[in-house]
Each structure stands twice: as structure tokens, then as C-alpha cells.
Amino acid sequence: MIKISVIIPIHRVNQSYLSQCLSSVSSQTLKDFEALLILNGSSSGEKKIAEKYCSEDSRFKLFETDIADVSAARNIGLEHAQGKYITFLDCDDWFSEDALQKYYDLLENNQTEIGIANTQKIWNNGKKQNLFNFHNHVEKALLKRIPNVGVCGFVLRKDIIKSHHIRFHEGLKLSEDRVFFSEYYLHSKKIAYTNDIVYFYRQHSASVCKTKHTHEHAIQQIKAAIALNKILAKSPEYSKKDIEHLDRFLTRAGMVAYINSGTTKNGFSLLKEFFLENISNSKLIFYYCWYRAQISAFIGRILCL
């Protein structure tokens, strides 16, 4: 059996970044893996690079979809994955050469459902920042202790994903990682951590966090909150108050991004209407979230000066 499946959606990426990403996979010290490359609305240049790796290494497998949606691409990867364990890699990021071995050992040696390794942010100017300061250990699965970094940097068990048919919510443009992982967590008992850095997270001007956001960005975060609400309601770890707090946190996160990009009167009205129909019919709560978001955006601009 293949030890690990690496799922890599490919969409609108600098070709040198993509080459570095795929090269880091092909040079892994753990050899028994498969890399599932999913072209989702990709350019001909991206396709050419992906085809090159697939023609030279049978462990690389190519899939295509016209849907430019990372969730749809990852779901294609999940449908075709043959590995005992599954991990994800964004096409502009890369692995250390022993990443897959570290992931495999985390789950295999500790008999846990979730493995988490350290991630390092890297900027083009050479700046680096480690996301975590873990202690190497195993602990009971507590969702409230899981770092909010999406699915990259995690390794999961395919049998859990398959038996419970856990999938990414297609059409959800933001926090789709958080929603997917929260559903997976409900079927987990233990988590293994390592402080070893195995995932390198590129920060650049084309990344999602640098994109100009409209009111639709905030609405997408509200949609993520709605999806999370349904999942977390099944968990005894979360009370109704906890879930309401998370709803407002995600809503404010979307609002902050929208505020930082510049608001419009029409966009604000559409956002308010969606909030009142889907989160709370209380205008007081909406304006509470909005003004908290304005304060957060202001503080964020001050800290960046």
C-alpha cells in the first residue's frame, strides 16, 4: 500500500514556484508516496510543468477540471487517493526533503488520527517566521487547541475520510480548510505534534491574503460560519455560546478584510442583508461585529506602520 498521498491543486501560480513545489515532492526521502496533481482552471504553462513530472515519475498523477475551485480540486484528489495517509500541499509552497517521512512517522509511531508538523512562513525578501512552538508530544484531540492554519501542515488518515465521506465544501471560497478539518476532528481521539519544520508557506503579492476584497469576501466567511455551525453542533466540546462566538469571529475576519480593501455603500448593504438573514436577525449584533471589525482593522494598520 502507498504510504502517503499528497494532494496538490494547481491554479494560477508562478511557474518557478510550481517547479520548486513539485521538485520538493519528487526529492522526498520517503519513496513510497503518490502526488495527485489537480489542474483546476490552470494555464498551459502550468499544465506543461505538471505533465513533465508525471511523464518522468510514475508516482505523479495528473487530473484536470475546468472548475477553478480549490475545494473541488482537493475533492478530486480525495476520490483518487490510494495512500494510507493523506496530506495537502499548495502549489506555491514546498516541503523539506524529509517531510513525508516525518508525517508518516507521526501517525504510524503514535497511532493517532491527526499529525501536525511545524510550518515556516517565508517572504521573498528573506524574512522567516515559524508559525508554532510545539512540544513534541501526543495529546487527546481537543478542537479548541488545534491551530488555525487550514489543512496544510497536517497529515490525516484516509480510512477516516473515506468511511465518513468527509469532503471540502465546494463553492466555499474561504475557511474551507477549517470546515473540512472540523468535520474530520469529530472522528479523532488523539493528535501527535512535532516542532520540526517540514512545510514552507510562501508569502507573496499574489497570495490570497494580499487580494483586494469586496463584500463578497465577508459573505463567504459568513457561509463558512454557517457550515461550521452545523458541524460543531454535533460536538460535545462546543456549547451554543462557543459556536455563536466562532460565528462572530469568522464574520469579523471577513469584515476586517473588506474594510481594509475599502467599502462601498451597496456592498455594505448587501453584507448586512446577508448577515441578518443567515446569522442573526439582530441589527445590534451586526453593528457590534462591524464596529469590532473596524477597530481591529484600525489596530492592524497601526501595527503595520
C-alpha positions as CSV (number, residue, x, y, z in Angstrom):
1,M,0.0,0.0,0.0
2,I,1.2,3.5,-0.8
3,K,2.2,5.2,2.5
4,I,1.1,8.8,1.8
5,S,-0.9,10.6,-0.9
6,V,0.0,14.3,-1.4
7,I,-2.9,16.3,-2.9
8,I,-1.7,19.4,-4.9
9,P,-4.3,21.7,-6.6
10,I,-2.7,23.8,-9.3
11,H,-4.2,27.1,-10.3
12,R,-2.7,30.4,-11.5
13,V,0.7,30.1,-9.9
14,N,4.2,31.4,-10.8
15,Q,5.8,28.6,-12.8
16,S,9.0,28.8,-10.9
17,Y,7.1,28.4,-7.6
18,L,5.3,25.4,-9.1
19,S,8.6,23.8,-10.2
20,Q,10.0,24.3,-6.7
21,C,6.9,22.8,-5.2
22,L,6.9,19.6,-7.3
23,S,10.7,19.2,-7.1
24,S,10.4,19.2,-3.3
25,V,8.0,16.3,-3.5
26,S,10.0,14.3,-6.0
27,S,13.1,14.5,-3.8
28,Q,11.5,13.1,-0.7
29,T,13.5,10.7,1.4
30,L,10.3,8.6,1.8
31,K,9.9,7.0,-1.6
32,D,6.5,5.2,-1.2
33,F,4.2,8.1,-2.0
34,E,1.9,9.4,-4.7
35,A,1.4,13.0,-5.7
36,L,-2.0,13.9,-7.1
37,L,-1.8,17.0,-9.3
38,I,-5.1,18.5,-10.0
39,L,-5.2,21.2,-12.7
40,N,-8.2,23.4,-11.9
41,G,-8.5,26.2,-14.5
42,S,-4.8,26.2,-14.9
43,S,-2.7,27.8,-17.7
44,S,-0.9,25.9,-20.5
45,G,2.4,26.6,-18.8
46,E,1.3,25.1,-15.5
47,K,0.0,22.1,-17.4
48,K,3.2,21.6,-19.2
49,I,5.2,21.5,-15.9
50,A,2.8,19.1,-14.3
51,E,2.9,16.8,-17.4
52,K,6.7,16.8,-17.3
53,Y,6.8,15.5,-13.7
54,C,4.1,12.9,-14.5
55,S,6.0,11.6,-17.5
56,E,9.2,11.3,-15.6
57,D,7.9,9.9,-12.4
58,S,5.1,7.4,-12.2
59,R,4.3,8.5,-8.6
60,F,3.0,11.7,-10.0
61,K,-0.6,11.5,-11.4
62,L,-2.4,14.2,-13.3
63,F,-6.1,15.2,-13.1
64,E,-8.0,18.1,-14.7
65,T,-11.1,20.1,-14.0
66,D,-12.4,23.3,-15.6
67,I,-13.8,24.4,-12.2
68,A,-11.4,26.9,-10.7
69,D,-12.2,26.0,-7.1
70,V,-9.6,24.6,-4.6
71,S,-12.3,22.6,-2.8
72,A,-13.4,20.8,-6.0
73,A,-9.8,20.1,-6.9
74,R,-9.0,18.7,-3.4
75,N,-12.1,16.5,-3.6
76,I,-10.9,15.0,-6.8
77,G,-7.7,14.2,-5.1
78,L,-9.5,12.6,-2.2
79,E,-11.6,10.5,-4.6
80,H,-8.5,9.1,-6.2
81,A,-6.0,8.9,-3.3
82,Q,-4.6,5.4,-2.7
83,G,-2.3,6.2,0.3
84,K,-2.8,5.1,3.9
85,Y,-2.4,8.7,4.9
86,I,-3.2,12.0,3.2
87,T,-1.6,15.4,3.3
88,F,-2.0,18.6,1.3
89,L,0.4,20.9,-0.4
90,D,-0.4,24.3,-2.0
91,C,1.2,24.7,-5.4
92,D,3.3,27.8,-4.4
93,D,4.6,26.2,-1.2
94,W,7.1,23.4,-0.7
95,F,8.2,20.6,1.6
96,S,11.5,19.8,3.4
97,E,13.1,16.7,1.9
98,D,12.1,14.6,4.9
99,A,8.5,16.0,5.2
100,L,6.7,12.8,4.2
101,Q,8.8,10.6,6.4
102,K,8.1,12.9,9.4
103,Y,4.4,12.9,8.6
104,Y,4.3,9.1,8.2
105,D,6.2,8.5,11.5
106,L,3.9,10.9,13.3
107,L,0.8,8.8,12.7
108,E,2.5,5.4,12.3
109,N,4.5,5.5,15.6
110,N,1.9,7.2,17.7
111,Q,-1.3,5.5,16.4
112,T,-3.1,8.8,16.2
113,E,-5.7,10.2,13.8
114,I,-4.1,13.6,13.3
115,G,-0.4,14.6,12.9
116,I,0.7,18.2,12.9
117,A,4.2,19.5,12.0
118,N,5.6,23.0,12.2
119,T,5.3,25.4,9.3
120,Q,7.5,28.3,8.4
121,K,6.3,31.4,6.6
122,I,8.9,32.7,4.1
123,W,8.8,36.1,2.4
124,N,10.5,36.9,-0.9
125,N,12.7,39.4,1.0
126,G,14.2,36.6,3.1
127,K,12.1,37.2,6.2
128,K,11.1,34.0,8.0
129,Q,8.6,33.2,10.8
130,N,7.8,29.9,12.4
131,L,4.0,29.5,12.9
132,F,4.2,27.4,16.1
133,N,6.3,26.5,19.0
134,F,5.1,22.9,19.6
135,H,6.5,20.4,22.1
136,N,6.9,17.0,20.5
137,H,4.1,15.1,22.1
138,V,0.8,13.3,21.8
139,E,-2.4,14.5,23.4
140,K,-6.1,14.0,23.4
141,A,-7.9,15.5,20.4
142,L,-9.3,18.9,21.5
143,L,-10.5,21.0,18.6
144,K,-10.1,24.2,20.6
145,R,-6.4,23.5,20.8
146,I,-6.0,23.0,17.1
147,P,-4.0,25.8,15.4
148,N,-6.0,27.7,12.7
149,V,-3.8,27.1,9.7
150,G,-6.1,25.2,7.3
151,V,-5.2,21.6,6.2
152,C,-1.6,22.2,5.0
153,G,0.9,21.1,7.6
154,F,-1.4,18.3,8.7
155,V,-1.4,14.6,7.9
156,L,-4.7,12.6,8.2
157,R,-5.9,9.0,7.8
158,K,-7.6,8.1,4.6
159,D,-9.8,5.4,6.1
160,I,-11.5,8.1,8.3
161,I,-12.0,10.4,5.4
162,K,-13.4,7.6,3.3
163,S,-15.6,5.9,5.8
164,H,-17.3,9.1,6.9
165,H,-17.2,10.6,3.4
166,I,-15.6,13.9,4.6
167,R,-15.2,16.4,1.7
168,F,-14.5,20.0,1.2
169,H,-17.5,22.3,0.7
170,E,-17.4,23.2,-3.0
171,G,-18.2,26.8,-3.8
172,L,-16.9,27.9,-0.3
173,K,-14.0,30.3,-1.1
174,L,-12.8,31.0,2.4
175,S,-12.2,28.9,5.5
176,E,-13.0,25.7,3.6
177,D,-9.9,24.2,5.3
178,R,-11.3,25.0,8.7
179,V,-14.7,23.5,7.9
180,F,-13.2,20.3,6.5
181,F,-10.8,19.8,9.4
182,S,-13.5,20.4,12.0
183,E,-15.6,17.6,10.5
184,Y,-12.6,15.3,10.4
185,Y,-11.8,16.1,14.0
186,L,-15.2,14.8,15.2
187,H,-13.9,11.3,14.4
188,S,-10.5,11.7,16.1
189,K,-9.2,10.8,19.5
190,K,-5.5,11.7,19.6
191,I,-3.1,14.2,17.9
192,A,0.6,13.9,17.5
193,Y,2.8,17.0,17.2
194,T,6.3,17.7,16.1
195,N,8.1,21.0,16.2
196,D,10.2,20.0,13.2
197,I,9.7,22.4,10.3
198,V,8.5,20.4,7.2
199,Y,6.2,22.8,5.4
200,F,7.3,26.2,3.9
201,Y,4.5,28.6,3.4
202,R,5.3,31.3,0.7
203,Q,4.2,34.8,1.3
204,H,3.9,36.9,-1.9
205,S,1.9,39.6,-3.6
206,A,-0.3,37.1,-5.5
207,S,-1.3,35.2,-2.4
208,V,-5.0,35.2,-1.2
209,C,-4.2,37.3,1.9
210,K,-2.9,40.1,-0.5
211,T,-6.0,40.1,-2.7
212,K,-8.4,43.1,-2.7
213,H,-11.6,42.0,-1.0
214,T,-15.2,43.1,-1.6
215,H,-18.3,42.5,0.5
216,E,-18.4,39.0,-1.1
217,H,-15.3,38.1,0.9
218,A,-17.2,38.8,4.2
219,I,-20.2,36.9,2.9
220,Q,-18.0,33.9,2.2
221,Q,-16.8,33.9,5.8
222,I,-20.4,34.0,7.0
223,K,-21.1,31.0,4.8
224,A,-18.1,29.2,6.4
225,A,-19.6,30.1,9.8
226,I,-22.9,28.6,8.8
227,A,-21.2,25.3,7.6
228,L,-19.1,25.2,10.8
229,N,-22.2,25.8,13.0
230,K,-23.8,22.6,11.6
231,I,-20.7,20.6,12.2
232,L,-19.8,21.8,15.7
233,A,-23.3,21.4,16.9
234,K,-22.5,17.7,16.8
235,S,-19.5,18.1,19.2
236,P,-20.0,17.9,23.0
237,E,-16.9,20.1,23.2
238,Y,-18.7,23.1,21.9
239,S,-21.6,24.8,23.6
240,K,-24.1,27.0,21.8
241,K,-22.3,30.1,23.2
242,D,-19.0,28.8,21.8
243,I,-20.5,28.3,18.4
244,E,-22.0,31.8,18.4
245,H,-18.6,33.2,19.4
246,L,-17.0,31.4,16.4
247,D,-19.7,32.6,14.1
248,R,-18.9,36.2,15.0
249,F,-15.2,35.7,14.9
250,L,-15.3,34.4,11.3
251,T,-17.8,37.2,10.4
252,R,-15.5,39.9,11.8
253,A,-12.5,38.3,10.0
254,G,-14.3,38.8,6.7
255,M,-15.4,42.3,7.6
256,V,-11.8,43.3,8.5
257,A,-10.5,42.2,5.1
258,Y,-13.4,44.1,3.4
259,I,-12.8,47.3,5.5
260,N,-9.1,47.2,4.7
261,S,-9.8,47.0,0.9
262,G,-12.3,49.9,1.0
263,T,-16.1,49.6,1.5
264,T,-18.9,50.7,-0.7
265,K,-22.5,51.7,0.3
266,N,-24.0,49.0,-1.8
267,G,-21.6,46.3,-0.6
268,F,-22.2,47.2,3.0
269,S,-26.0,46.9,2.4
270,L,-25.6,43.5,0.8
271,L,-23.4,42.3,3.6
272,K,-25.8,43.5,6.3
273,E,-28.8,41.9,4.5
274,F,-27.0,38.5,4.2
275,F,-25.9,38.6,7.9
276,L,-29.4,39.4,9.1
277,E,-30.9,36.6,7.1
278,N,-28.3,33.9,7.9
279,I,-26.5,34.6,11.2
280,S,-28.8,36.8,13.4
281,N,-31.8,39.0,12.8
282,S,-30.5,41.4,15.3
283,K,-29.2,44.7,13.8
284,L,-27.5,45.3,17.2
285,I,-25.3,42.2,16.8
286,F,-24.5,43.1,13.2
287,Y,-23.3,46.6,14.1
288,Y,-21.4,45.1,17.1
289,C,-19.5,42.9,14.8
290,W,-19.0,45.7,12.3
291,Y,-17.6,48.1,14.7
292,R,-15.4,45.5,16.3
293,A,-14.1,44.8,12.8
294,Q,-13.4,48.5,12.2
295,I,-11.4,48.6,15.5
296,S,-9.4,45.5,14.5
297,A,-8.7,46.9,11.0
298,F,-7.5,50.2,12.5
299,I,-5.2,48.5,15.0
300,G,-3.9,46.3,12.2
301,R,-3.0,49.3,10.1
302,I,-1.3,51.0,13.1
303,L,0.9,47.9,13.8
304,C,1.9,47.7,10.1
305,L,3.2,51.3,10.1
